C-alpha cells in the first residue's frame, strides 16, 4: 500500500500546542479540531493542504503535552502520514492509537516542502518523486499497520471483540 502526497515541512520540536493549540481543546469534535491543525506553526496550513498530503518534520515532533487531540487533528485534516527524524514517545503511541500513520526517517532533512512523495510503510521506503531519491525507514510492523487500517486502537478492539458495536 503506497501513500502518495505533497510534503509540508516543519522544523524540530513542533509541540502539541503548535499542532492543536490548547484554546481549541474545549471540544472533542474531530472536525472542529481539524480546522485548527498546525495553526500556531502555520496559520494557513489547513487551507493549503489537500487530502492525502504528508507532514515532514525534524526531531522531536509532537513533544509537549500528552493529548490525543494532536494526532486526531492531523488525521482528520486529511494528512495521510507524518514523517519525522524522531517523535516524542507519547505522541508516537497516541498516533497509532488514533490511527495516524507516522514514520521515523533519518533522511527527513532531504525532503523539501512541496516535494511529491510516495510512502510504502510495509517496505520502509519513502520515494521522493520530485528529486528522484529514496529514503529508508523501519517498516511498520503488521500489528501497528492493522491499527492504522482499523482506524485506531479502540476501533481495532471493537472489530476484534465485537464489543461496543
VMD Tcl script that draws the C-alpha trace (Angstrom):
set ca {
  {0.00 0.00 0.00}
  {1.71 3.18 -1.16}
  {0.68 6.51 0.31}
  {1.16 9.45 -2.07}
  {1.06 13.12 -1.22}
  {2.70 16.51 -1.18}
  {5.21 17.27 1.60}
  {4.55 20.08 4.07}
  {7.73 20.84 6.01}
  {8.16 21.73 9.70}
  {11.22 22.15 11.91}
  {12.40 20.44 15.09}
  {10.43 20.42 18.34}
  {6.94 21.00 16.96}
  {4.95 20.61 20.16}
  {1.34 19.59 20.63}
  {0.38 23.24 21.25}
  {1.56 24.06 17.71}
  {-0.28 21.02 16.31}
  {-3.55 21.87 18.08}
  {-3.47 24.97 20.30}
  {-4.83 24.50 23.82}
  {-7.50 27.15 23.21}
  {-9.31 24.62 20.98}
  {-9.28 21.73 23.44}
  {-12.72 22.58 24.79}
  {-14.25 20.42 22.05}
  {-13.95 16.75 21.28}
  {-15.42 17.17 17.78}
  {-12.71 15.87 15.41}
  {-13.89 18.10 12.55}
  {-13.64 21.20 14.74}
  {-10.10 20.45 15.99}
  {-9.01 19.62 12.42}
  {-9.89 23.17 11.35}
  {-7.08 24.42 13.62}
  {-4.44 21.81 12.79}
  {-0.91 23.29 12.85}
  {-2.44 26.76 13.24}
  {0.27 28.12 15.56}
  {3.08 26.73 13.36}
  {1.48 27.83 10.05}
  {-1.83 29.76 10.25}
  {-2.60 28.96 6.58}
  {-1.83 25.23 6.82}
  {-5.37 23.80 6.67}
  {-6.21 25.98 3.67}
  {-3.13 24.84 1.72}
  {-3.24 21.07 2.17}
  {-5.21 18.53 0.22}
  {-6.43 15.16 1.38}
  {-3.58 12.64 1.48}
  {-0.75 15.14 1.93}
  {2.20 14.38 4.21}
  {3.79 16.32 7.06}
  {7.60 16.12 7.16}
  {9.40 17.39 10.25}
  {12.66 17.36 12.13}
  {13.40 15.94 15.56}
  {11.02 15.53 18.48}
  {7.75 16.06 16.62}
  {4.77 16.05 18.98}
  {6.66 16.99 22.14}
  {4.89 18.75 25.00}
  {1.55 17.86 26.48}
  {0.08 14.42 26.02}
  {-3.14 14.92 24.12}
  {-4.96 12.68 21.69}
  {-6.31 15.81 20.01}
  {-2.97 16.32 18.22}
  {-2.92 13.17 16.05}
  {-6.70 13.41 15.61}
  {-6.40 16.98 14.28}
  {-3.69 15.90 11.82}
  {-5.57 12.82 10.63}
  {-8.99 14.47 10.28}
  {-7.45 17.48 8.49}
  {-6.55 14.99 5.75}
  {-2.87 14.28 6.38}
  {-2.15 10.67 5.45}
  {1.22 10.33 7.15}
  {3.78 12.18 9.27}
  {7.47 11.61 8.59}
  {9.96 13.00 11.10}
  {13.51 12.45 12.21}
  {12.06 11.50 15.61}
  {8.84 11.71 17.59}
  {8.09 12.40 21.22}
  {7.29 8.97 22.63}
  {3.79 9.79 23.89}
  {2.88 11.35 20.53}
  {4.20 8.23 18.81}
  {1.93 6.00 20.88}
  {-1.07 8.34 20.62}
  {-0.70 8.46 16.83}
  {-1.04 4.72 16.39}
  {-3.82 4.62 18.99}
  {-5.73 7.25 16.98}
  {-4.98 5.65 13.60}
  {-2.40 8.11 12.25}
  {0.50 6.65 10.25}
  {3.87 8.01 11.39}
  {7.38 7.07 10.29}
  {10.80 7.99 11.64}
  {13.30 8.76 8.89}
  {16.86 9.96 9.50}
  {16.87 11.45 5.99}
  {13.80 13.68 6.51}
  {16.02 16.76 6.04}
  {16.47 15.79 2.37}
  {12.77 16.38 1.74}
  {11.69 19.91 0.81}
  {8.27 21.47 1.08}
  {6.04 20.61 -1.88}
  {8.10 17.57 -2.89}
  {5.84 14.79 -4.16}
  {6.30 11.69 -2.02}
  {5.35 8.05 -2.10}
  {5.49 6.10 1.15}
  {5.47 2.32 1.45}
  {5.19 1.70 5.21}
  {5.35 -2.09 4.79}
  {8.68 -1.99 2.97}
  {10.05 1.03 4.85}
  {10.69 3.03 1.69}
  {9.94 6.71 1.09}
  {10.22 7.77 -2.55}
  {10.77 11.42 -3.36}
  {9.39 11.66 -6.90}
  {10.39 15.32 -7.19}
  {14.08 14.62 -6.52}
  {14.16 11.02 -7.78}
  {15.51 9.81 -4.42}
  {14.64 7.05 -1.97}
  {14.94 7.12 1.82}
  {14.61 4.32 4.31}
  {12.59 3.95 7.46}
  {11.75 0.99 9.64}
  {8.85 -0.96 8.18}
  {5.64 -0.64 10.19}
  {5.01 -3.95 11.99}
  {1.87 -5.81 10.85}
  {0.04 -5.22 14.16}
  {0.65 -1.45 14.01}
  {-0.39 -1.39 10.34}
  {-3.61 -3.16 11.34}
  {-4.28 -0.49 14.00}
  {-3.98 2.19 11.30}
  {-6.21 0.31 8.86}
  {-8.85 -0.25 11.56}
  {-8.87 3.47 12.45}
  {-7.00 3.27 15.76}
  {-6.84 1.13 18.89}
  {-10.43 1.49 20.07}
  {-11.88 0.66 16.64}
  {-9.44 -2.24 16.38}
  {-10.60 -3.66 19.73}
  {-14.26 -3.27 18.74}
  {-13.56 -5.02 15.43}
  {-11.73 -7.90 17.13}
  {-14.14 -8.38 20.04}
  {-17.45 -7.11 18.70}
  {-17.87 -5.19 21.96}
  {-19.33 -1.71 21.72}
  {-20.53 -2.25 18.17}
}
mol new
graphics top color blue
foreach p $ca { graphics top sphere $p radius 0.5 }
foreach p [lrange $ca 0 end-1] q [lrange $ca 1 end] { graphics top cylinder $p $q radius 0.2 }
display resetview
